[in-house]
């Protein structure tokens, strides 16, 4: 749902993404492989720790990602 809401933003500012035939596959790779796999492993890891640790990790993850 979030991706659908971002389509107007892509159309208005996504010229570099859509300008060449090489840019889109590179961005698709970056979105699907490292990011998807990272969050998949992050979620898997959260299922293996106690709830209090998972809460602390989840709250700190948002702050650390921005660094």
PDB file of N, H, CA, C and O in Angstrom:
ATOM      1  N   UNK A   1       0.827  -1.190   0.000  1.00  0.00           N
ATOM      2  CA  UNK A   1       0.000   0.000   0.000  1.00  0.00           C
ATOM      3  C   UNK A   1       0.871   1.253   0.000  1.00  0.00           C
ATOM      4  O   UNK A   1       0.558   2.238  -0.670  1.00  0.00           O
ATOM      5  N   UNK A   2       1.970   1.208   0.759  1.00  0.00           N
ATOM      6  H   UNK A   2       2.225   0.408   1.302  1.00  0.00           H
ATOM      7  CA  UNK A   2       2.865   2.361   0.800  1.00  0.00           C
ATOM      8  C   UNK A   2       3.504   2.636  -0.560  1.00  0.00           C
ATOM      9  O   UNK A   2       3.701   3.789  -0.942  1.00  0.00           O
ATOM     10  N   UNK A   3       3.823   1.568  -1.282  1.00  0.00           N
ATOM     11  H   UNK A   3       3.663   0.631  -0.971  1.00  0.00           H
ATOM     12  CA  UNK A   3       4.407   1.740  -2.610  1.00  0.00           C
ATOM     13  C   UNK A   3       3.457   2.413  -3.577  1.00  0.00           C
ATOM     14  O   UNK A   3       3.873   3.230  -4.398  1.00  0.00           O
ATOM     15  N   UNK A   4       2.188   2.075  -3.483  1.00  0.00           N
ATOM     16  H   UNK A   4       1.850   1.411  -2.816  1.00  0.00           H
ATOM     17  CA  UNK A   4       1.180   2.701  -4.346  1.00  0.00           C
ATOM     18  C   UNK A   4       1.082   4.196  -4.044  1.00  0.00           C
ATOM     19  O   UNK A   4       0.934   5.011  -4.954  1.00  0.00           O
ATOM     20  N   UNK A   5       1.166   4.546  -2.764  1.00  0.00           N
ATOM     21  H   UNK A   5       1.287   3.883  -2.025  1.00  0.00           H
ATOM     22  CA  UNK A   5       1.098   5.949  -2.389  1.00  0.00           C
ATOM     23  C   UNK A   5       2.328   6.734  -2.836  1.00  0.00           C
ATOM     24  O   UNK A   5       2.260   7.954  -2.990  1.00  0.00           O
ATOM     25  N   UNK A   6       3.446   6.050  -3.044  1.00  0.00           N
ATOM     26  H   UNK A   6       3.501   5.059  -2.919  1.00  0.00           H
ATOM     27  CA  UNK A   6       4.667   6.725  -3.467  1.00  0.00           C
ATOM     28  C   UNK A   6       4.811   6.857  -4.984  1.00  0.00           C
ATOM     29  O   UNK A   6       5.758   7.490  -5.450  1.00  0.00           O
ATOM     30  N   UNK A   7       3.910   6.287  -5.753  1.00  0.00           N
ATOM     31  H   UNK A   7       3.140   5.774  -5.374  1.00  0.00           H
ATOM     32  CA  UNK A   7       3.996   6.365  -7.215  1.00  0.00           C
ATOM     33  C   UNK A   7       3.995   7.808  -7.719  1.00  0.00           C
ATOM     34  O   UNK A   7       4.804   8.119  -8.592  1.00  0.00           O
ATOM     35  N   UNK A   8       3.137   8.712  -7.225  1.00  0.00           N
ATOM     36  H   UNK A   8       2.479   8.458  -6.515  1.00  0.00           H
ATOM     37  CA  UNK A   8       3.220  10.100  -7.701  1.00  0.00           C
ATOM     38  C   UNK A   8       4.583  10.737  -7.433  1.00  0.00           C
ATOM     39  O   UNK A   8       5.069  11.525  -8.244  1.00  0.00           O
ATOM     40  N   UNK A   9       5.194  10.403  -6.314  1.00  0.00           N
ATOM     41  H   UNK A   9       4.799   9.762  -5.655  1.00  0.00           H
ATOM     42  CA  UNK A   9       6.526  10.938  -5.997  1.00  0.00           C
ATOM     43  C   UNK A   9       7.564  10.381  -6.972  1.00  0.00           C
ATOM     44  O   UNK A   9       8.470  11.104  -7.386  1.00  0.00           O
ATOM     45  N   UNK A  10       7.446   9.135  -7.334  1.00  0.00           N
ATOM     46  H   UNK A  10       6.710   8.547  -6.998  1.00  0.00           H
ATOM     47  CA  UNK A  10       8.353   8.539  -8.310  1.00  0.00           C
ATOM     48  C   UNK A  10       8.212   9.219  -9.664  1.00  0.00           C
ATOM     49  O   UNK A  10       9.211   9.510 -10.322  1.00  0.00           O
ATOM     50  N   UNK A  11       6.996   9.469 -10.077  1.00  0.00           N
ATOM     51  H   UNK A  11       6.184   9.233  -9.542  1.00  0.00           H
ATOM     52  CA  UNK A  11       6.768  10.108 -11.369  1.00  0.00           C
ATOM     53  C   UNK A  11       7.324  11.527 -11.378  1.00  0.00           C
ATOM     54  O   UNK A  11       7.884  11.962 -12.384  1.00  0.00           O
ATOM     55  N   UNK A  12       7.177  12.256 -10.269  1.00  0.00           N
ATOM     56  H   UNK A  12       6.722  11.902  -9.452  1.00  0.00           H
ATOM     57  CA  UNK A  12       7.621  13.649 -10.251  1.00  0.00           C
ATOM     58  C   UNK A  12       9.126  13.794 -10.023  1.00  0.00           C
ATOM     59  O   UNK A  12       9.717  14.757 -10.511  1.00  0.00           O
ATOM     60  N   UNK A  13       9.763  12.873  -9.300  1.00  0.00           N
ATOM     61  H   UNK A  13       9.283  12.091  -8.904  1.00  0.00           H
ATOM     62  CA  UNK A  13      11.196  13.027  -9.004  1.00  0.00           C
ATOM     63  C   UNK A  13      12.042  11.838  -9.432  1.00  0.00           C
ATOM     64  O   UNK A  13      13.251  11.841  -9.202  1.00  0.00           O
ATOM     65  N   UNK A  14      11.460  10.842 -10.035  1.00  0.00           N
ATOM     66  H   UNK A  14      10.478  10.839 -10.222  1.00  0.00           H
ATOM     67  CA  UNK A  14      12.186   9.624 -10.355  1.00  0.00           C
ATOM     68  C   UNK A  14      12.838   9.605 -11.715  1.00  0.00           C
ATOM     69  O   UNK A  14      13.069   8.532 -12.272  1.00  0.00           O
ATOM     70  N   UNK A  15      13.142  10.770 -12.265  1.00  0.00           N
ATOM     71  H   UNK A  15      12.955  11.642 -11.813  1.00  0.00           H
ATOM     72  CA  UNK A  15      13.747  10.819 -13.596  1.00  0.00           C
ATOM     73  C   UNK A  15      15.053  10.022 -13.660  1.00  0.00           C
ATOM     74  O   UNK A  15      15.235   9.268 -14.616  1.00  0.00           O
ATOM     75  N   UNK A  16      15.981  10.148 -12.687  1.00  0.00           N
ATOM     76  H   UNK A  16      15.834  10.761 -11.910  1.00  0.00           H
ATOM     77  CA  UNK A  16      17.199   9.338 -12.779  1.00  0.00           C
ATOM     78  C   UNK A  16      16.918   7.834 -12.745  1.00  0.00           C
ATOM     79  O   UNK A  16      17.639   7.056 -13.368  1.00  0.00           O
ATOM     80  N   UNK A  17      15.889   7.429 -12.031  1.00  0.00           N
ATOM     81  H   UNK A  17      15.303   8.062 -11.525  1.00  0.00           H
ATOM     82  CA  UNK A  17      15.553   6.011 -11.959  1.00  0.00           C
ATOM     83  C   UNK A  17      15.015   5.504 -13.285  1.00  0.00           C
ATOM     84  O   UNK A  17      15.296   4.373 -13.681  1.00  0.00           O
ATOM     85  N   UNK A  18      14.253   6.323 -13.963  1.00  0.00           N
ATOM     86  H   UNK A  18      14.025   7.242 -13.642  1.00  0.00           H
ATOM     87  CA  UNK A  18      13.616   5.909 -15.209  1.00  0.00           C
ATOM     88  C   UNK A  18      14.372   6.350 -16.465  1.00  0.00           C
ATOM     89  O   UNK A  18      13.969   6.009 -17.577  1.00  0.00           O
ATOM     90  N   UNK A  19      15.463   7.106 -16.300  1.00  0.00           N
ATOM     91  H   UNK A  19      15.791   7.383 -15.397  1.00  0.00           H
ATOM     92  CA  UNK A  19      16.158   7.684 -17.449  1.00  0.00           C
ATOM     93  C   UNK A  19      16.937   6.651 -18.262  1.00  0.00           C
ATOM     94  O   UNK A  19      16.994   6.753 -19.488  1.00  0.00           O
ATOM     95  N   UNK A  20      17.528   5.674 -17.611  1.00  0.00           N
ATOM     96  H   UNK A  20      17.481   5.591 -16.616  1.00  0.00           H
ATOM     97  CA  UNK A  20      18.328   4.687 -18.331  1.00  0.00           C
ATOM     98  C   UNK A  20      17.784   3.282 -18.070  1.00  0.00           C
ATOM     99  O   UNK A  20      17.044   3.041 -17.115  1.00  0.00           O
ATOM    100  N   UNK A  21      18.170   2.388 -18.934  1.00  0.00           N
ATOM    101  H   UNK A  21      18.770   2.584 -19.709  1.00  0.00           H
ATOM    102  CA  UNK A  21      17.716   1.004 -18.760  1.00  0.00           C
ATOM    103  C   UNK A  21      18.518   0.289 -17.680  1.00  0.00           C
ATOM    104  O   UNK A  21      18.100  -0.772 -17.217  1.00  0.00           O
ATOM    105  N   UNK A  22      19.658   0.837 -17.266  1.00  0.00           N
ATOM    106  H   UNK A  22      19.997   1.699 -17.642  1.00  0.00           H
ATOM    107  CA  UNK A  22      20.478   0.205 -16.242  1.00  0.00           C
ATOM    108  C   UNK A  22      20.081   0.632 -14.832  1.00  0.00           C
ATOM    109  O   UNK A  22      20.306  -0.120 -13.884  1.00  0.00           O
ATOM    110  N   UNK A  23      19.500   1.810 -14.671  1.00  0.00           N
ATOM    111  H   UNK A  23      19.317   2.421 -15.442  1.00  0.00           H
ATOM    112  CA  UNK A  23      19.206   2.324 -13.337  1.00  0.00           C
ATOM    113  C   UNK A  23      18.121   1.516 -12.637  1.00  0.00           C
ATOM    114  O   UNK A  23      18.247   1.232 -11.446  1.00  0.00           O
ATOM    115  N   UNK A  24      17.077   1.145 -13.334  1.00  0.00           N
ATOM    116  H   UNK A  24      16.975   1.376 -14.301  1.00  0.00           H
ATOM    117  CA  UNK A  24      15.978   0.426 -12.688  1.00  0.00           C
ATOM    118  C   UNK A  24      16.399  -0.947 -12.164  1.00  0.00           C
ATOM    119  O   UNK A  24      16.078  -1.269 -11.020  1.00  0.00           O
ATOM    120  N   UNK A  25      17.102  -1.770 -12.944  1.00  0.00           N
ATOM    121  H   UNK A  25      17.363  -1.509 -13.874  1.00  0.00           H
ATOM    122  CA  UNK A  25      17.531  -3.066 -12.385  1.00  0.00           C
ATOM    123  C   UNK A  25      18.460  -2.928 -11.180  1.00  0.00           C
ATOM    124  O   UNK A  25      18.401  -3.743 -10.259  1.00  0.00           O
ATOM    125  N   UNK A  26      19.307  -1.916 -11.178  1.00  0.00           N
ATOM    126  H   UNK A  26      19.354  -1.254 -11.926  1.00  0.00           H
ATOM    127  CA  UNK A  26      20.205  -1.705 -10.046  1.00  0.00           C
ATOM    128  C   UNK A  26      19.391  -1.365  -8.801  1.00  0.00           C
ATOM    129  O   UNK A  26      19.638  -1.927  -7.734  1.00  0.00           O
ATOM    130  N   UNK A  27      18.432  -0.460  -8.919  1.00  0.00           N
ATOM    131  H   UNK A  27      18.232  -0.004  -9.785  1.00  0.00           H
ATOM    132  CA  UNK A  27      17.606  -0.099  -7.773  1.00  0.00           C
ATOM    133  C   UNK A  27      16.711  -1.256  -7.343  1.00  0.00           C
ATOM    134  O   UNK A  27      16.466  -1.438  -6.150  1.00  0.00           O
ATOM    135  N   UNK A  28      16.228  -2.029  -8.289  1.00  0.00           N
ATOM    136  H   UNK A  28      16.427  -1.881  -9.258  1.00  0.00           H
ATOM    137  CA  UNK A  28      15.416  -3.191  -7.935  1.00  0.00           C
ATOM    138  C   UNK A  28      16.260  -4.206  -7.160  1.00  0.00           C
ATOM    139  O   UNK A  28      15.794  -4.798  -6.187  1.00  0.00           O
ATOM    140  N   UNK A  29      17.500  -4.398  -7.600  1.00  0.00           N
ATOM    141  H   UNK A  29      17.878  -3.917  -8.391  1.00  0.00           H
ATOM    142  CA  UNK A  29      18.407  -5.294  -6.881  1.00  0.00           C
ATOM    143  C   UNK A  29      18.639  -4.794  -5.459  1.00  0.00           C
ATOM    144  O   UNK A  29      18.570  -5.569  -4.505  1.00  0.00           O
ATOM    145  N   UNK A  30      18.918  -3.481  -5.319  1.00  0.00           N
ATOM    146  H   UNK A  30      18.974  -2.852  -6.094  1.00  0.00           H
ATOM    147  CA  UNK A  30      19.181  -2.922  -3.987  1.00  0.00           C
ATOM    148  C   UNK A  30      17.975  -3.071  -3.073  1.00  0.00           C
ATOM    149  O   UNK A  30      18.136  -3.270  -1.869  1.00  0.00           O
ATOM    150  N   UNK A  31      16.786  -2.979  -3.618  1.00  0.00           N
ATOM    151  H   UNK A  31      16.655  -2.818  -4.596  1.00  0.00           H
ATOM    152  CA  UNK A  31      15.581  -3.099  -2.796  1.00  0.00           C
ATOM    153  C   UNK A  31      15.295  -4.552  -2.445  1.00  0.00           C
ATOM    154  O   UNK A  31      14.886  -4.847  -1.322  1.00  0.00           O
ATOM    155  N   UNK A  32      15.503  -5.453  -3.379  1.00  0.00           N
ATOM    156  H   UNK A  32      15.835  -5.214  -4.291  1.00  0.00           H
ATOM    157  CA  UNK A  32      15.095  -6.842  -3.164  1.00  0.00           C
ATOM    158  C   UNK A  32      16.139  -7.700  -2.457  1.00  0.00           C
ATOM    159  O   UNK A  32      15.790  -8.499  -1.588  1.00  0.00           O
ATOM    160  N   UNK A  33      17.376  -7.553  -2.804  1.00  0.00           N
ATOM    161  H   UNK A  33      17.660  -6.904  -3.510  1.00  0.00           H
ATOM    162  CA  UNK A  33      18.376  -8.472  -2.271  1.00  0.00           C
ATOM    163  C   UNK A  33      18.882  -8.030  -0.893  1.00  0.00           C
ATOM    164  O   UNK A  33      18.562  -8.693   0.094  1.00  0.00           O
ATOM    165  N   UNK A  34      19.649  -6.953  -0.778  1.00  0.00           N
ATOM    166  H   UNK A  34      19.909  -6.414  -1.580  1.00  0.00           H
ATOM    167  CA  UNK A  34      20.195  -6.652   0.551  1.00  0.00           C
ATOM    168  C   UNK A  34      19.133  -6.196   1.553  1.00  0.00           C
ATOM    169  O   UNK A  34      19.134  -6.650   2.697  1.00  0.00           O
ATOM    170  N   UNK A  35      18.240  -5.318   1.146  1.00  0.00           N
ATOM    171  H   UNK A  35      18.239  -4.950   0.216  1.00  0.00           H
ATOM    172  CA  UNK A  35      17.263  -4.772   2.093  1.00  0.00           C
ATOM    173  C   UNK A  35      16.250  -5.836   2.506  1.00  0.00           C
ATOM    174  O   UNK A  35      15.986  -6.007   3.696  1.00  0.00           O
ATOM    175  N   UNK A  36      15.689  -6.541   1.551  1.00  0.00           N
ATOM    176  H   UNK A  36      15.904  -6.402   0.584  1.00  0.00           H
ATOM    177  CA  UNK A  36      14.698  -7.569   1.869  1.00  0.00           C
ATOM    178  C   UNK A  36      15.311  -8.677   2.714  1.00  0.00           C
ATOM    179  O   UNK A  36      14.722  -9.108   3.705  1.00  0.00           O
ATOM    180  N   UNK A  37      16.484  -9.133   2.326  1.00  0.00           N
ATOM    181  H   UNK A  37      16.963  -8.783   1.521  1.00  0.00           H
ATOM    182  CA  UNK A  37      17.135 -10.206   3.067  1.00  0.00           C
ATOM    183  C   UNK A  37      17.504  -9.747   4.479  1.00  0.00           C
ATOM    184  O   UNK A  37      17.384 -10.510   5.437  1.00  0.00           O
ATOM    185  N   UNK A  38      17.955  -8.490   4.600  1.00  0.00           N
ATOM    186  H   UNK A  38      18.052  -7.870   3.822  1.00  0.00           H
ATOM    187  CA  UNK A  38      18.296  -7.964   5.914  1.00  0.00           C
ATOM    188  C   UNK A  38      17.107  -7.934   6.849  1.00  0.00           C
ATOM    189  O   UNK A  38      17.204  -8.357   8.001  1.00  0.00           O
ATOM    190  N   UNK A  39      15.977  -7.433   6.353  1.00  0.00           N
ATOM    191  H   UNK A  39      15.898  -7.090   5.417  1.00  0.00           H
ATOM    192  CA  UNK A  39      14.786  -7.386   7.205  1.00  0.00           C
ATOM    193  C   UNK A  39      14.209  -8.773   7.455  1.00  0.00           C
ATOM    194  O   UNK A  39      13.634  -9.022   8.515  1.00  0.00           O
ATOM    195  N   UNK A  40      14.354  -9.668   6.501  1.00  0.00           N
ATOM    196  H   UNK A  40      14.821  -9.465   5.640  1.00  0.00           H
ATOM    197  CA  UNK A  40      13.905 -11.036   6.713  1.00  0.00           C
ATOM    198  C   UNK A  40      14.711 -11.693   7.840  1.00  0.00           C
ATOM    199  O   UNK A  40      14.144 -12.338   8.722  1.00  0.00           O
ATOM    200  N   UNK A  41      16.028 -11.523   7.803  1.00  0.00           N
ATOM    201  H   UNK A  41      16.488 -10.999   7.087  1.00  0.00           H
ATOM    202  CA  UNK A  41      16.876 -12.072   8.854  1.00  0.00           C
ATOM    203  C   UNK A  41      16.646 -11.369  10.187  1.00  0.00           C
ATOM    204  O   UNK A  41      16.699 -12.000  11.243  1.00  0.00           O
ATOM    205  N   UNK A  42      16.392 -10.062  10.139  1.00  0.00           N
ATOM    206  H   UNK A  42      16.350  -9.549   9.281  1.00  0.00           H
ATOM    207  CA  UNK A  42      16.091  -9.305  11.356  1.00  0.00           C
ATOM    208  C   UNK A  42      14.824  -9.853  12.011  1.00  0.00           C
ATOM    209  O   UNK A  42      14.796 -10.074  13.222  1.00  0.00           O
ATOM    210  N   UNK A  43      13.788 -10.071  11.221  1.00  0.00           N
ATOM    211  H   UNK A  43      13.811  -9.892  10.238  1.00  0.00           H
ATOM    212  CA  UNK A  43      12.546 -10.629  11.747  1.00  0.00           C
ATOM    213  C   UNK A  43      12.729 -12.041  12.269  1.00  0.00           C
ATOM    214  O   UNK A  43      12.157 -12.405  13.296  1.00  0.00           O
ATOM    215  N   UNK A  44      13.516 -12.832  11.576  1.00  0.00           N
ATOM    216  H   UNK A  44      13.981 -12.537  10.741  1.00  0.00           H
ATOM    217  CA  UNK A  44      13.801 -14.194  12.034  1.00  0.00           C
ATOM    218  C   UNK A  44      14.536 -14.163  13.373  1.00  0.00           C
ATOM    219  O   UNK A  44      14.241 -14.946  14.277  1.00  0.00           O
ATOM    220  N   UNK A  45      15.494 -13.249  13.482  1.00  0.00           N
ATOM    221  H   UNK A  45      15.733 -12.613  12.748  1.00  0.00           H
ATOM    222  CA  UNK A  45      16.237 -13.122  14.730  1.00  0.00           C
ATOM    223  C   UNK A  45      15.352 -12.691  15.883  1.00  0.00           C
ATOM    224  O   UNK A  45      15.537 -13.145  17.012  1.00  0.00           O
ATOM    225  N   UNK A  46      14.399 -11.826  15.614  1.00  0.00           N
ATOM    226  H   UNK A  46      14.248 -11.457  14.697  1.00  0.00           H
ATOM    227  CA  UNK A  46      13.502 -11.361  16.675  1.00  0.00           C
ATOM    228  C   UNK A  46      12.628 -12.486  17.224  1.00  0.00           C
ATOM    229  O   UNK A  46      12.208 -12.439  18.380  1.00  0.00           O
ATOM    230  N   UNK A  47      12.356 -13.488  16.406  1.00  0.00           N
ATOM    231  H   UNK A  47      12.697 -13.526  15.467  1.00  0.00           H
ATOM    232  CA  UNK A  47      11.550 -14.610  16.895  1.00  0.00           C
ATOM    233  C   UNK A  47      12.355 -15.530  17.808  1.00  0.00           C
ATOM    234  O   UNK A  47      11.776 -16.363  18.505  1.00  0.00           O
ATOM    235  N   UNK A  48      13.665 -15.394  17.815  1.00  0.00           N
ATOM    236  H   UNK A  48      14.136 -14.717  17.248  1.00  0.00           H
ATOM    237  CA  UNK A  48      14.533 -16.288  18.578  1.00  0.00           C
ATOM    238  C   UNK A  48      14.973 -15.712  19.926  1.00  0.00           C
ATOM    239  O   UNK A  48      15.666 -16.395  20.680  1.00  0.00           O
ATOM    240  N   UNK A  49      14.588 -14.477  20.247  1.00  0.00           N
ATOM    241  H   UNK A  49      14.025 -13.922  19.635  1.00  0.00           H
ATOM    242  CA  UNK A  49      15.007 -13.858  21.510  1.00  0.00           C
ATOM    243  C   UNK A  49      13.775 -13.591  22.370  1.00  0.00           C
ATOM    244  O   UNK A  49      12.657 -13.571  21.855  1.00  0.00           O
ATOM    245  N   UNK A  50      13.964 -13.386  23.664  1.00  0.00           N
ATOM    246  H   UNK A  50      14.872 -13.402  24.082  1.00  0.00           H
ATOM    247  CA  UNK A  50      12.822 -13.070  24.530  1.00  0.00           C
ATOM    248  C   UNK A  50      12.144 -11.748  24.125  1.00  0.00           C
ATOM    249  O   UNK A  50      12.742 -10.901  23.461  1.00  0.00           O
ATOM    250  N   UNK A  51      10.894 -11.603  24.539  1.00  0.00           N
ATOM    251  H   UNK A  51      10.408 -12.291  25.078  1.00  0.00           H
ATOM    252  CA  UNK A  51      10.101 -10.438  24.143  1.00  0.00           C
ATOM    253  C   UNK A  51      10.736  -9.126  24.598  1.00  0.00           C
ATOM    254  O   UNK A  51      10.702  -8.144  23.857  1.00  0.00           O
ATOM    255  N   UNK A  52      11.307  -9.087  25.787  1.00  0.00           N
ATOM    256  H   UNK A  52      11.335  -9.885  26.389  1.00  0.00           H
ATOM    257  CA  UNK A  52      11.918  -7.845  26.278  1.00  0.00           C
ATOM    258  C   UNK A  52      13.128  -7.457  25.428  1.00  0.00           C
ATOM    259  O   UNK A  52      13.327  -6.278  25.136  1.00  0.00           O
ATOM    260  N   UNK A  53      13.922  -8.427  25.037  1.00  0.00           N
ATOM    261  H   UNK A  53      13.761  -9.385  25.274  1.00  0.00           H
ATOM    262  CA  UNK A  53      15.076  -8.154  24.176  1.00  0.00           C
ATOM    263  C   UNK A  53      14.616  -7.732  22.788  1.00  0.00           C
ATOM    264  O   UNK A  53      15.192  -6.815  22.201  1.00  0.00           O
ATOM    265  N   UNK A  54      13.594  -8.382  22.257  1.00  0.00           N
ATOM    266  H   UNK A  54      13.127  -9.126  22.733  1.00  0.00           H
ATOM    267  CA  UNK A  54      13.071  -8.024  20.932  1.00  0.00           C
ATOM    268  C   UNK A  54      12.542  -6.597  20.933  1.00  0.00           C
ATOM    269  O   UNK A  54      12.738  -5.868  19.960  1.00  0.00           O
ATOM    270  N   UNK A  55      11.877  -6.188  22.005  1.00  0.00           N
ATOM    271  H   UNK A  55      11.717  -6.780  22.795  1.00  0.00           H
ATOM    272  CA  UNK A  55      11.375  -4.818  22.098  1.00  0.00           C
ATOM    273  C   UNK A  55      12.513  -3.826  22.102  1.00  0.00           C
ATOM    274  O   UNK A  55      12.460  -2.824  21.389  1.00  0.00           O
ATOM    275  N   UNK A  56      13.540  -4.079  22.888  1.00  0.00           N
ATOM    276  H   UNK A  56      13.584  -4.893  23.468  1.00  0.00           H
ATOM    277  CA  UNK A  56      14.696  -3.179  22.949  1.00  0.00           C
ATOM    278  C   UNK A  56      15.390  -3.099  21.597  1.00  0.00           C
ATOM    279  O   UNK A  56      15.741  -2.011  21.141  1.00  0.00           O
ATOM    280  N   UNK A  57      15.589  -4.235  20.960  1.00  0.00           N
ATOM    281  H   UNK A  57      15.304  -5.119  21.330  1.00  0.00           H
ATOM    282  CA  UNK A  57      16.251  -4.245  19.647  1.00  0.00           C
ATOM    283  C   UNK A  57      15.414  -3.497  18.614  1.00  0.00           C
ATOM    284  O   UNK A  57      15.959  -2.727  17.823  1.00  0.00           O
ATOM    285  N   UNK A  58      14.133  -3.706  18.609  1.00  0.00           N
ATOM    286  H   UNK A  58      13.690  -4.331  19.252  1.00  0.00           H
ATOM    287  CA  UNK A  58      13.257  -3.045  17.637  1.00  0.00           C
ATOM    288  C   UNK A  58      13.256  -1.535  17.830  1.00  0.00           C
ATOM    289  O   UNK A  58      13.285  -0.788  16.852  1.00  0.00           O
ATOM    290  N   UNK A  59      13.224  -1.084  19.062  1.00  0.00           N
ATOM    291  H   UNK A  59      13.201  -1.691  19.856  1.00  0.00           H
ATOM    292  CA  UNK A  59      13.235   0.356  19.319  1.00  0.00           C
ATOM    293  C   UNK A  59      14.577   0.986  18.971  1.00  0.00           C
ATOM    294  O   UNK A  59      14.622   2.116  18.484  1.00  0.00           O
ATOM    295  N   UNK A  60      15.664   0.271  19.216  1.00  0.00           N
ATOM    296  H   UNK A  60      15.627  -0.646  19.612  1.00  0.00           H
ATOM    297  CA  UNK A  60      16.986   0.821  18.911  1.00  0.00           C
ATOM    298  C   UNK A  60      17.283   0.745  17.415  1.00  0.00           C
ATOM    299  O   UNK A  60      18.042   1.567  16.902  1.00  0.00           O
ATOM    300  N   UNK A  61      16.715  -0.201  16.719  1.00  0.00           N
ATOM    301  H   UNK A  61      16.099  -0.869  17.135  1.00  0.00           H
ATOM    302  CA  UNK A  61      16.997  -0.373  15.285  1.00  0.00           C
ATOM    303  C   UNK A  61      16.623   0.876  14.497  1.00  0.00           C
ATOM    304  O   UNK A  61      17.356   1.277  13.592  1.00  0.00           O
ATOM    305  N   UNK A  62      15.509   1.485  14.823  1.00  0.00           N
ATOM    306  H   UNK A  62      14.914   1.159  15.558  1.00  0.00           H
ATOM    307  CA  UNK A  62      15.092   2.687  14.087  1.00  0.00           C
ATOM    308  C   UNK A  62      16.064   3.838  14.296  1.00  0.00           C
ATOM    309  O   UNK A  62      16.300   4.618  13.373  1.00  0.00           O
ATOM    310  N   UNK A  63      16.626   3.959  15.479  1.00  0.00           N
ATOM    311  H   UNK A  63      16.435   3.326  16.229  1.00  0.00           H
ATOM    312  CA  UNK A  63      17.580   5.033  15.757  1.00  0.00           C
ATOM    313  C   UNK A  63      18.930   4.749  15.102  1.00  0.00           C
ATOM    314  O   UNK A  63      19.584   5.666  14.606  1.00  0.00           O
ATOM    315  N   UNK A  64      19.341   3.501  15.097  1.00  0.00           N
ATOM    316  H   UNK A  64      18.809   2.756  15.499  1.00  0.00           H
ATOM    317  CA  UNK A  64      20.660   3.142  14.561  1.00  0.00           C
ATOM    318  C   UNK A  64      20.670   3.193  13.034  1.00  0.00           C
ATOM    319  O   UNK A  64      21.689   3.547  12.442  1.00  0.00           O
ATOM    320  N   UNK A  65      19.579   2.856  12.401  1.00  0.00           N
ATOM    321  H   UNK A  65      18.751   2.569  12.882  1.00  0.00           H
ATOM    322  CA  UNK A  65      19.524   2.856  10.936  1.00  0.00           C
ATOM    323  C   UNK A  65      19.768   4.245  10.381  1.00  0.00           C
ATOM    324  O   UNK A  65      20.360   4.384   9.311  1.00  0.00           O
ATOM    325  N   UNK A  66      19.328   5.265  11.078  1.00  0.00           N
ATOM    326  H   UNK A  66      18.847   5.152  11.947  1.00  0.00           H
ATOM    327  CA  UNK A  66      19.497   6.641  10.607  1.00  0.00           C
ATOM    328  C   UNK A  66      20.928   7.146  10.696  1.00  0.00           C
ATOM    329  O   UNK A  66      21.236   8.210  10.159  1.00  0.00           O
ATOM    330  N   UNK A  67      21.798   6.415  11.354  1.00  0.00           N
ATOM    331  H   UNK A  67      21.547   5.551  11.790  1.00  0.00           H
ATOM    332  CA  UNK A  67      23.173   6.892  11.531  1.00  0.00           C
ATOM    333  C   UNK A  67      23.982   6.669  10.291  1.00  0.00           C
ATOM    334  O   UNK A  67      25.165   7.010  10.255  1.00  0.00           O
TER     335      UNK A  67
END
